[in-house]
Amino acid sequence: MEVAMISTRASLLILILSLCSPYKFIQSPMDFGPLNLLPTTTTASSDFGRILFHSPAAVLRPQSSGDISMLLSFLSGLSLSKVTLEARGAGHSIHGQAQALDGIVVEMRSLPAEMEFHRGGEGQVSYADVSGGVMWIELLEQSLKLGLAPRSWTDYLYLIVGGTLSNAGISGQTFKHGPQISNVLQLEVVTGRGEIVKCSPSKDADLFNAVLGGLGQFGIITRARILLQEAPQKVTWVRAFYDDFSIFTRDQELLVSIPDLVDYVEGFIVLNEQSLHSSSIAFPATVDFSPDFGTKNSPKIYYCIEFAVHDYQHKNTNVHHAQRPSRPRHERRRVKAARWLKLKKKSADFRDLLMDKISPDSIEGLILIYPFLRDRWDTNTSMVSGSTDRAMYVVGILRSANPDPEDGCSHHCLQELLLRHRRIADTAGARLGAKQYLSHHPTPSGWHQHFGQRWERFVERKARFDPLRILGPGQGILPRTQDAAAAAYGS
């Protein structure tokens, strides 16, 4: 009976919106039969991970933020319904975070790809006002025509602006400029109530901070003002190979400690011959490099630092002859060394934990490991980190599995991989205080533990900006129930 009620309400919503607005609203094949199976609906039922397949009741293709506002305003009136709504960009999540089972998926790429650029004069900032559905690669291509580029990136640029700002957006520039959420001047957001709000650090700051890193729980980002910088004319790009983890981390720490001289720092764990020759780590063919990876019973692991220095062709500059900063006083050096020693021990502990759970000869994929500086992050945003140290390490296990039913990874195999990764994450959290980035927790209690002392603030923000818990069902943080909806409606 409840499912029938949801279907009826969704159909009523579709009818009203189709009469009142020019945008496209696509019902799912369960309403019209298999002959109406549309590619857009199929896409909205899956994501990059291809682990979960949750079919929505409908898919919305908005042409403006007003279309999304109208939809959410209507849903806000359905107080006893469980209809939810999820914004979907490039669908690069892996655990169904961009899916809405029996709910509504909003295809953000349908928004017009609007971009307006402002070049600041001397002492002023440059920025771009862009639609939330614009991909970072599109912003880069257009900004470069003006000699400008965003200050902070993600490693993969075929993601939408609104999607990465809802997480954090980290890459090799994070140690220098902070994550993408620290490089935003203003947002346009459609809240769970259907209100269109322009917010910034000085206007409706609580909504601004909630949405940044908020995992889509408080509002949908439909427009963002992104900080830009001058694009370099040349880049000196270096990859260094190590067989000693302590030296590898020491050199990474040196590089991120001189942000005035270095512009990009990342690191990789090189487990085997396959990962060495992958597109992410491969050395030029002209380099005669053949390391010994040992044997299956006695593997040898290597590490790679990738860093870059930008050359803006300013007078009296030469990236090849950049000097290291002068040595600090003895007292400062000792304090700093003690901090780094603590960080190195944590990173080494995680490396040992990882190698205890993963066989170097069998993994397909990339493992990232590199530090960034905590003072580049705004703690008022919804993003949480486990470290209180000056620097934090990001460790990314970017693993893939062959879905071929005959010689690939079966369903049982996939579940084993997911369980193994869950154990790594849980153990790292318990032992080292680590937090998951691009988080996934199977239960609301797991999310409670993830946010820790910030949980109450998260819940309070949810109650203000999305009281009926319509937004972000794919994350499973605060599920929408009839009791919760009724309580919010009554308040």
C-alpha positions as CSV (number, residue, x, y, z in Angstrom):
1,M,0.0,0.0,0.0
2,E,2.9,2.3,0.9
3,V,4.7,1.6,-2.4
4,A,1.4,2.3,-4.3
5,M,1.1,5.6,-2.6
6,I,4.6,6.6,-3.5
7,S,4.0,5.7,-7.1
8,T,0.8,7.6,-7.3
9,R,2.3,10.7,-5.7
10,A,5.3,10.5,-8.1
11,S,2.9,10.2,-11.1
12,L,0.9,13.2,-9.9
13,L,4.1,15.2,-9.5
14,I,5.2,14.3,-13.0
15,L,1.8,15.4,-14.4
16,I,1.9,18.8,-12.6
17,L,5.5,19.6,-13.6
18,S,5.0,18.5,-17.2
19,L,2.1,20.9,-17.5
20,C,3.9,23.8,-15.7
21,S,7.4,23.7,-17.0
22,P,9.3,23.2,-20.3
23,Y,12.0,20.9,-18.8
24,K,12.1,17.2,-19.5
25,F,10.9,14.8,-16.8
26,I,11.3,11.1,-17.6
27,Q,9.3,8.4,-15.8
28,S,10.9,5.0,-15.2
29,P,10.2,1.9,-17.3
30,M,8.3,0.4,-14.3
31,D,5.6,2.9,-15.0
32,F,5.4,2.6,-18.8
33,G,6.6,-0.9,-19.4
34,P,9.9,-2.4,-20.9
35,L,9.3,-0.7,-24.4
36,N,10.0,2.7,-22.7
37,L,13.3,1.7,-21.2
38,L,15.3,4.9,-21.7
39,P,19.1,5.1,-21.5
40,T,18.9,8.0,-19.1
41,T,17.0,6.0,-16.6
42,T,19.3,3.0,-17.0
43,T,22.3,5.4,-16.3
44,A,20.5,6.7,-13.2
45,S,20.3,3.2,-11.9
46,S,24.1,2.6,-11.8
47,D,27.4,4.3,-11.2
48,F,31.1,3.9,-11.8
49,G,31.4,1.2,-9.2
50,R,28.7,-1.0,-10.7
51,I,28.2,-2.6,-7.3
52,L,24.7,-1.3,-6.6
53,F,21.8,-0.9,-9.1
54,H,18.9,1.1,-7.6
55,S,16.2,2.1,-10.0
56,P,14.6,5.5,-9.4
57,A,10.9,6.2,-9.8
58,A,11.8,9.1,-12.1
59,V,14.6,11.1,-13.6
60,L,14.6,14.9,-13.8
61,R,16.5,16.9,-16.5
62,P,16.5,20.4,-15.2
63,Q,17.1,23.4,-17.4
64,S,17.5,25.8,-14.5
65,S,17.9,26.0,-10.7
66,G,14.2,27.0,-10.7
67,D,13.2,23.6,-12.0
68,I,15.0,21.9,-9.1
69,S,13.4,24.4,-6.7
70,M,9.9,23.7,-8.0
71,L,10.4,20.0,-7.6
72,L,11.8,20.2,-4.0
73,S,9.1,22.7,-3.0
74,F,6.5,20.2,-4.2
75,L,8.2,17.3,-2.4
76,S,8.3,19.3,0.8
77,G,4.5,19.3,0.8
78,L,4.4,15.5,0.8
79,S,5.0,15.2,4.5
80,L,4.1,11.6,5.0
81,S,5.8,10.3,1.8
82,K,9.2,8.6,1.6
83,V,10.0,10.1,-1.8
84,T,13.6,11.2,-1.9
85,L,15.8,13.0,-4.4
86,E,19.5,12.5,-5.4
87,A,21.6,14.8,-7.6
88,R,23.7,12.9,-10.1
89,G,26.7,14.4,-12.0
90,A,29.2,12.1,-13.7
91,G,28.1,9.2,-11.6
92,H,31.7,8.5,-10.4
93,S,30.6,7.1,-7.0
94,I,31.0,3.4,-6.3
95,H,28.5,2.6,-3.6
96,G,25.2,4.0,-5.0
97,Q,25.7,7.5,-3.5
98,A,24.2,9.1,-6.6
99,Q,21.2,6.7,-6.7
100,A,17.7,7.0,-5.3
101,L,15.8,3.7,-4.9
102,D,12.2,4.5,-5.9
103,G,13.0,8.2,-5.6
104,I,14.0,10.9,-8.1
105,V,17.4,11.4,-9.7
106,V,18.3,14.9,-10.9
107,E,20.7,14.8,-13.8
108,M,22.9,17.9,-13.1
109,R,24.6,17.7,-16.5
110,S,21.3,18.8,-18.0
111,L,21.8,22.3,-16.6
112,P,23.1,24.8,-19.1
113,A,26.9,24.8,-19.0
114,E,27.2,28.5,-18.2
115,M,30.6,30.0,-17.3
116,E,31.4,33.7,-16.7
117,F,35.0,34.8,-16.0
118,H,36.3,37.8,-14.0
119,R,40.0,38.7,-14.2
120,G,41.0,40.6,-11.1
121,G,43.3,43.6,-11.3
122,E,46.4,44.2,-9.1
123,G,45.6,43.1,-5.6
124,Q,42.2,41.5,-6.7
125,V,41.2,37.9,-7.2
126,S,40.2,36.3,-10.4
127,Y,37.2,33.9,-10.4
128,A,34.7,32.1,-12.6
129,D,31.0,31.8,-12.0
130,V,30.0,28.3,-13.3
131,S,27.0,26.1,-13.3
132,G,27.1,23.2,-10.8
133,G,26.8,20.7,-13.7
134,V,29.9,21.9,-15.5
135,M,32.9,19.5,-15.5
136,W,36.3,20.7,-14.3
137,I,37.8,19.8,-17.6
138,E,35.4,22.2,-19.3
139,L,36.2,24.9,-16.8
140,L,39.9,24.3,-17.4
141,E,39.6,24.5,-21.2
142,Q,37.7,27.8,-21.1
143,S,39.8,29.4,-18.4
144,L,43.1,28.6,-20.2
145,K,41.9,30.7,-23.2
146,L,42.2,33.7,-20.8
147,G,45.5,32.5,-19.3
148,L,43.8,31.5,-16.1
149,A,43.2,28.2,-14.2
150,P,41.5,27.0,-11.0
151,R,43.9,26.9,-8.1
152,S,42.8,23.5,-6.7
153,W,41.9,20.3,-8.6
154,T,40.8,16.8,-8.3
155,D,43.0,14.0,-9.8
156,Y,40.2,13.2,-12.3
157,L,38.8,16.2,-14.1
158,Y,35.7,14.6,-15.7
159,L,33.7,15.3,-12.6
160,I,31.2,18.1,-12.1
161,V,31.8,21.2,-10.0
162,G,28.8,20.6,-7.7
163,G,29.8,17.0,-7.1
164,T,33.3,17.5,-5.9
165,L,32.4,20.5,-3.8
166,S,29.9,18.3,-2.1
167,N,32.8,16.1,-1.0
168,A,36.0,18.2,-0.8
169,G,38.0,17.9,-4.0
170,I,41.6,16.9,-3.3
171,S,44.8,16.4,-5.4
172,G,48.4,17.3,-5.5
173,Q,47.7,21.0,-5.1
174,T,45.9,20.5,-1.8
175,F,49.0,21.0,0.4
176,K,49.5,24.4,-1.2
177,H,46.0,25.8,-1.8
178,G,43.8,23.6,0.2
179,P,41.0,21.4,-1.2
180,Q,38.5,22.7,-3.7
181,I,36.0,23.6,-0.9
182,S,38.6,26.1,0.4
183,N,38.7,27.8,-2.9
184,V,35.1,28.9,-3.3
185,L,33.9,32.4,-2.9
186,Q,30.1,32.0,-3.3
187,L,27.5,29.3,-4.0
188,E,23.9,29.2,-5.3
189,V,22.1,26.4,-3.5
190,V,18.7,24.8,-3.7
191,T,17.9,23.6,-0.2
192,G,15.8,20.6,0.8
193,R,12.9,23.1,1.3
194,G,13.1,24.2,-2.3
195,E,14.6,27.6,-1.5
196,I,17.2,29.1,-3.9
197,V,19.9,30.8,-1.7
198,K,23.0,32.6,-2.7
199,C,25.5,32.1,0.1
200,S,29.1,32.9,1.0
201,P,31.4,33.2,4.0
202,S,29.7,36.5,4.8
203,K,26.1,35.8,3.8
204,D,24.1,32.7,5.0
205,A,27.5,31.4,6.0
206,D,26.0,28.4,7.9
207,L,24.4,27.0,4.7
208,F,27.6,27.8,2.7
209,N,29.7,25.8,5.2
210,A,27.2,23.0,5.5
211,V,27.0,22.4,1.8
212,L,30.7,22.3,1.2
213,G,31.8,18.8,1.9
214,G,28.2,18.1,3.0
215,L,27.7,15.0,0.8
216,G,24.6,16.4,-0.8
217,Q,22.6,16.4,2.5
218,F,21.7,20.0,2.8
219,G,21.2,21.4,-0.7
220,I,22.0,21.0,-4.3
221,I,24.8,23.3,-5.7
222,T,23.5,24.8,-8.9
223,R,26.2,27.5,-9.3
224,A,29.6,28.2,-7.8
225,R,32.2,31.1,-7.8
226,I,35.6,29.4,-8.2
227,L,38.9,31.1,-7.4
228,L,41.3,31.2,-10.4
229,Q,45.0,31.9,-10.7
230,E,47.4,32.7,-13.5
231,A,48.1,29.7,-15.6
232,P,51.8,28.7,-15.7
233,Q,53.6,29.0,-19.1
234,K,55.8,25.9,-18.4
235,V,55.9,23.1,-15.8
236,T,58.9,21.2,-14.6
237,W,57.5,17.7,-13.8
238,V,59.5,15.1,-11.8
239,R,59.0,11.5,-10.8
240,A,61.4,10.0,-8.3
241,F,61.5,6.3,-7.5
242,Y,62.3,4.8,-4.0
243,D,62.8,1.5,-2.4
244,D,62.9,2.9,1.2
245,F,59.6,4.1,2.7
246,S,61.1,6.3,5.3
247,I,63.2,8.2,2.7
248,F,60.1,8.4,0.4
249,T,58.0,10.0,3.1
250,R,60.9,12.3,4.3
251,D,61.2,13.7,0.8
252,Q,57.4,14.2,0.5
253,E,57.4,16.0,3.8
254,L,60.2,18.3,2.6
255,L,58.4,19.1,-0.6
256,V,55.1,20.1,1.1
257,S,57.0,22.2,3.6
258,I,58.1,24.6,0.9
259,P,54.9,25.5,-0.9
260,D,56.4,28.8,-2.2
261,L,58.7,26.7,-4.3
262,V,56.7,23.6,-5.2
263,D,53.2,23.6,-6.7
264,Y,52.1,19.9,-6.8
265,V,53.0,16.8,-4.8
266,E,51.6,13.3,-4.9
267,G,52.9,9.8,-4.2
268,F,52.2,6.2,-5.2
269,I,52.9,2.8,-3.9
270,V,54.3,0.7,-6.7
271,L,53.4,-2.9,-6.0
272,N,54.2,-4.8,-9.1
273,E,55.3,-4.7,-12.7
274,Q,51.7,-4.0,-13.9
275,S,51.4,-0.9,-11.7
276,L,54.8,0.3,-12.7
277,H,53.7,0.4,-16.4
278,S,50.2,1.8,-15.8
279,S,49.3,5.1,-17.3
280,S,49.4,6.7,-13.8
281,I,53.0,5.8,-12.8
282,A,54.8,4.9,-16.1
283,F,58.2,6.3,-16.8
284,P,59.1,7.6,-20.2
285,A,60.2,4.9,-22.6
286,T,63.6,6.5,-22.9
287,V,64.3,5.8,-19.3
288,D,66.0,2.4,-18.9
289,F,64.4,1.3,-15.7
290,S,63.8,-2.3,-14.7
291,P,63.4,-2.7,-10.9
292,D,63.3,-6.1,-9.2
293,F,59.9,-6.8,-7.6
294,G,61.1,-10.0,-5.9
295,T,59.0,-13.1,-5.8
296,K,55.4,-14.0,-4.7
297,N,56.7,-15.3,-1.4
298,S,59.2,-12.4,-1.0
299,P,57.8,-9.3,-2.8
300,K,59.7,-6.1,-3.0
301,I,57.7,-2.8,-2.9
302,Y,58.7,0.5,-4.4
303,Y,57.4,4.1,-4.0
304,C,57.1,7.0,-6.4
305,I,56.9,10.7,-5.8
306,E,55.5,12.9,-8.4
307,F,55.9,16.7,-8.0
308,A,55.8,19.8,-10.2
309,V,57.1,23.3,-10.2
310,H,55.3,26.0,-12.2
311,D,57.1,28.6,-14.3
312,Y,55.2,31.8,-14.9
313,Q,58.1,33.3,-17.0
314,H,58.5,36.2,-14.6
315,K,61.7,38.1,-14.7
316,N,64.5,36.8,-12.5
317,T,63.0,33.4,-12.1
318,N,64.3,30.0,-13.1
319,V,62.6,26.9,-11.9
320,H,65.7,24.8,-12.5
321,H,67.8,27.0,-10.1
322,A,65.2,27.5,-7.3
323,Q,67.0,27.6,-3.9
324,R,65.8,25.8,-0.8
325,P,64.8,28.1,2.1
326,S,67.3,28.9,4.8
327,R,67.6,26.5,7.6
328,P,65.3,27.4,10.6
329,R,66.6,27.9,14.1
330,H,67.5,24.8,16.1
331,E,64.5,25.0,18.4
332,R,62.0,25.3,15.5
333,R,63.7,22.4,13.7
334,R,63.4,20.1,16.7
335,V,59.7,20.8,17.2
336,K,59.0,20.3,13.5
337,A,61.0,17.1,13.4
338,A,59.0,15.7,16.3
339,R,55.7,16.4,14.5
340,W,56.9,14.8,11.3
341,L,58.2,11.8,13.3
342,K,54.7,11.2,14.6
343,L,53.2,11.6,11.1
344,K,55.8,9.2,9.6
345,K,55.0,6.6,12.2
346,K,51.3,6.8,11.4
347,S,51.9,6.6,7.7
348,A,54.2,3.6,8.2
349,D,51.7,1.9,10.4
350,F,49.0,2.3,7.7
351,R,51.5,1.0,5.1
352,D,52.0,-2.1,7.2
353,L,48.3,-2.5,7.7
354,L,47.7,-2.2,4.0
355,M,50.4,-4.7,3.0
356,D,49.1,-7.1,5.6
357,K,45.6,-7.1,3.9
358,I,46.6,-6.8,0.2
359,S,48.7,-9.2,-1.9
360,P,51.1,-7.2,-4.1
361,D,51.0,-9.7,-6.9
362,S,47.2,-9.7,-7.3
363,I,46.0,-6.1,-7.0
364,E,44.8,-4.3,-10.1
365,G,44.8,-0.6,-9.6
366,L,46.6,2.3,-8.0
367,I,47.5,3.1,-4.4
368,L,48.1,6.8,-3.7
369,I,49.8,8.1,-0.6
370,Y,50.8,11.8,0.0
371,P,50.6,14.5,2.7
372,F,48.8,17.8,2.8
373,L,48.7,20.6,5.4
374,R,45.8,20.9,7.8
375,D,45.9,24.7,8.0
376,R,44.7,24.9,4.4
377,W,41.3,23.4,5.4
378,D,38.3,25.3,6.8
379,T,37.0,23.4,9.8
380,N,33.6,25.1,9.5
381,T,32.7,23.0,6.5
382,S,31.0,19.6,6.8
383,M,34.2,17.7,5.8
384,V,35.9,15.9,8.7
385,S,39.4,14.5,9.0
386,G,40.8,12.3,11.7
387,S,44.1,14.1,12.3
388,T,44.9,17.0,14.6
389,D,48.5,17.2,13.3
390,R,49.8,20.0,11.1
391,A,49.8,17.6,8.2
392,M,47.6,14.7,7.1
393,Y,48.1,11.8,4.7
394,V,45.7,10.8,2.1
395,V,45.8,7.1,1.1
396,G,43.7,6.0,-1.8
397,I,43.2,2.4,-2.8
398,L,41.9,2.8,-6.4
399,R,41.3,-0.8,-7.1
400,S,39.3,-2.5,-9.9
401,A,38.0,-6.0,-10.5
402,N,37.3,-7.8,-13.8
403,P,33.5,-8.5,-13.9
404,D,33.9,-11.3,-16.5
405,P,31.8,-14.2,-15.0
406,E,34.2,-16.8,-16.3
407,D,37.8,-15.6,-15.6
408,G,37.0,-12.4,-13.6
409,C,35.9,-11.6,-10.2
410,S,32.6,-13.3,-9.3
411,H,29.9,-11.9,-7.0
412,H,31.5,-13.8,-4.0
413,C,34.9,-12.5,-5.0
414,L,33.6,-8.9,-5.1
415,Q,32.0,-9.2,-1.7
416,E,35.3,-10.5,-0.3
417,L,37.2,-7.5,-1.7
418,L,34.6,-5.0,-0.3
419,L,34.8,-6.8,3.1
420,R,38.6,-6.6,3.1
421,H,38.5,-2.9,2.3
422,R,36.0,-2.3,5.0
423,R,38.2,-4.0,7.5
424,I,41.2,-1.9,6.4
425,A,39.1,1.3,6.9
426,D,37.7,0.2,10.2
427,T,41.1,-0.9,11.5
428,A,42.8,2.3,10.3
429,G,40.0,4.3,12.1
430,A,40.3,2.4,15.3
431,R,44.2,2.3,15.5
432,L,45.2,5.5,13.8
433,G,42.1,7.8,14.0
434,A,41.8,7.8,10.2
435,K,38.7,9.0,8.5
436,Q,37.3,7.9,5.1
437,Y,37.2,10.4,2.3
438,L,34.5,9.8,-0.3
439,S,32.9,8.0,2.6
440,H,30.7,5.0,2.7
441,H,29.3,3.5,5.9
442,P,26.8,0.7,5.9
443,T,24.7,2.0,8.8
444,P,23.7,5.4,10.3
445,S,25.7,4.5,13.4
446,G,28.8,4.2,11.3
447,W,28.1,7.8,10.1
448,H,27.7,8.9,13.6
449,Q,31.1,7.6,14.5
450,H,32.5,9.1,11.3
451,F,31.5,12.7,12.2
452,G,32.3,12.2,15.9
453,Q,32.0,15.5,17.8
454,R,30.6,17.2,14.7
455,W,27.6,14.8,14.5
456,E,25.2,17.0,16.5
457,R,26.1,20.0,14.2
458,F,25.5,17.9,11.2
459,V,22.1,16.7,12.4
460,E,21.1,20.3,13.4
461,R,22.0,21.6,9.9
462,K,20.0,18.8,8.3
463,A,17.0,19.8,10.4
464,R,17.3,23.4,9.2
465,F,18.0,23.0,5.5
466,D,16.4,19.6,4.7
467,P,14.0,18.9,7.5
468,L,12.0,16.2,5.7
469,R,15.3,14.4,4.8
470,I,14.5,14.4,1.1
471,L,18.1,14.9,-0.1
472,G,21.0,12.5,-0.4
473,P,19.3,9.1,0.2
474,G,22.2,7.2,-1.5
475,Q,24.6,8.1,1.3
476,G,22.3,6.5,4.0
477,I,23.3,9.0,6.6
478,L,19.9,10.2,7.9
479,P,17.3,8.0,6.1
480,R,13.8,9.5,5.4
481,T,11.1,7.7,7.3
482,Q,7.5,8.5,7.8
483,D,8.1,9.1,11.5
484,A,10.9,11.5,10.8
485,A,9.0,13.3,8.1
486,A,5.9,13.6,10.3
487,A,8.0,15.0,13.1
488,A,9.6,17.6,10.9
489,Y,6.3,18.6,9.3
490,G,4.7,19.0,12.7
491,S,7.6,21.2,13.9
